Amino acid sequence: MGAAAFLGALFLGALLVAAFFADFFGVAFFAFLADFFAAFFADFLADFFEDFLADFFFAITDFLAFLAFLLFLLFFALAIVIILLLPPIRV
């Protein structure tokens, strides 16, 4: 009899805890979380992507300018190689 009463009380307690969590984590709670995080993440993501896109555009243009500078340096490297391949000047 004692084990049955213990298991019955355990089952009833688990049922009440499940009912509490179902009520607490119900639709209203998730609606509140959705509104809260939507307001928070809207401002956060707007600032993040505004800064990110500006930084990304700067990084791309800076990298393209660096590539153009490398092409400019390549001209000098090719000029040096051509000069070294010329026959020696004999006077």
C-alpha positions as CSV (number, residue, x, y, z in Angstrom):
1,M,0.0,0.0,0.0
2,G,2.8,2.4,0.8
3,A,4.5,1.9,-2.6
4,A,1.3,2.5,-4.4
5,A,0.6,5.7,-2.5
6,F,4.2,6.9,-3.1
7,L,4.0,6.2,-6.9
8,G,0.5,7.8,-7.0
9,A,1.8,10.9,-5.3
10,L,4.9,10.9,-7.6
11,F,2.6,10.7,-10.7
12,L,0.3,13.4,-9.4
13,G,3.3,15.7,-8.6
14,A,4.7,15.1,-12.1
15,L,1.3,15.8,-13.6
16,L,1.0,19.1,-11.6
17,V,4.6,20.1,-12.7
18,A,3.7,19.3,-16.3
19,A,0.5,21.4,-16.0
20,F,2.5,24.3,-14.5
21,F,5.1,24.3,-17.2
22,A,2.5,23.9,-20.0
23,D,0.7,27.0,-18.5
24,F,3.9,29.0,-17.9
25,F,5.5,28.2,-21.3
26,G,2.2,28.7,-23.1
27,V,1.3,30.8,-26.1
28,A,1.5,34.1,-24.2
29,F,5.0,33.4,-23.0
30,F,6.3,32.6,-26.4
31,A,4.5,35.6,-27.9
32,F,6.2,37.8,-25.3
33,L,9.6,36.3,-26.2
34,A,9.0,36.8,-29.9
35,D,8.1,40.5,-29.4
36,F,11.0,41.1,-27.1
37,F,13.6,39.5,-29.3
38,A,12.1,41.0,-32.5
39,A,12.5,44.5,-31.0
40,F,16.0,43.7,-29.7
41,F,17.3,42.0,-32.8
42,A,15.7,44.5,-35.2
43,D,17.9,47.3,-33.9
44,F,20.9,45.1,-33.4
45,L,20.8,43.6,-36.8
46,A,20.1,47.0,-38.5
47,D,23.2,48.5,-36.9
48,F,25.3,45.4,-37.5
49,F,24.5,45.1,-41.2
50,E,24.8,48.9,-41.7
51,D,28.3,48.8,-40.3
52,F,29.1,45.4,-41.9
53,L,28.1,46.5,-45.4
54,A,30.0,49.7,-45.1
55,D,33.1,47.9,-43.8
56,F,32.7,45.2,-46.4
57,F,32.5,47.7,-49.2
58,F,35.6,49.5,-47.9
59,A,37.4,46.2,-47.7
60,I,36.5,45.2,-51.2
61,T,37.5,48.5,-52.7
62,D,40.7,48.6,-50.6
63,F,41.6,45.1,-51.8
64,L,41.0,46.1,-55.5
65,A,43.2,49.2,-55.0
66,F,45.9,46.9,-53.6
67,L,45.6,44.6,-56.6
68,A,46.0,47.6,-58.9
69,F,49.1,48.6,-56.9
70,L,50.5,45.0,-57.3
71,L,50.0,45.3,-61.1
72,F,52.0,48.6,-60.9
73,L,54.8,46.8,-59.0
74,L,54.7,44.0,-61.5
75,F,55.5,46.4,-64.3
76,F,58.8,47.3,-62.4
77,A,59.6,43.7,-61.8
78,L,59.2,42.9,-65.5
79,A,61.2,45.9,-66.4
80,I,64.1,44.7,-64.2
81,V,63.9,41.2,-65.7
82,I,64.0,42.6,-69.2
83,I,67.0,44.8,-68.4
84,L,68.8,41.9,-66.9
85,L,68.1,39.8,-70.0
86,L,69.5,42.4,-72.3
87,P,73.0,41.8,-73.6
88,P,75.8,43.6,-71.8
89,I,76.8,47.0,-73.1
90,R,80.4,47.0,-74.3
91,V,82.1,50.3,-74.9
